Amino acid sequence: MHCENCGNDEAYVWRKTVDGECCDACGGLRPPWMPSLYFRQPYLDPNLAHPDRPWEKDGVLVTSKRHKAALMREQGLVEAGDRKHGARNFDKSMARSAKDQGHNPSGVPA
């Protein structure tokens, strides 16, 4: 293939982007980016509404993984892992040990 960006006539990897063309010799090739977020179908998310945009007061219609990633990046948010209902840092053995020692930080009787 012929790359119009650098003139390489022997390009074996070539990609056309919105910015132009690039090939293996140009070095502008990046793997396609797919955010690692949970997304199944478009939905209205009230938690990703931005306070500077009053028209989003009832929520934002999240249309794709990339859209959700852009909204979260804009607000400095990350999607934490969810081992069991959001308790990703919960250690059962430490909780059992604390309970055996009589510690009850929640104040709720056991």
Secondary structure as UniProt FT lines:
FT   TURN            4..6
FT   TURN            9..10
FT   STRAND          14..17
FT   TURN            18..19
FT   STRAND          20..23
FT   TURN            24..27
FT   STRAND          43..45
FT   HELIX           46..48
FT   TURN            51..52
FT   HELIX           54..56
FT   TURN            57..58
FT   STRAND          60..62
FT   HELIX           65..75
FT   TURN            85..86
FT   TURN            88..89
FT   HELIX           92..100
FT   TURN            101..102
FT   TURN            105..106
//
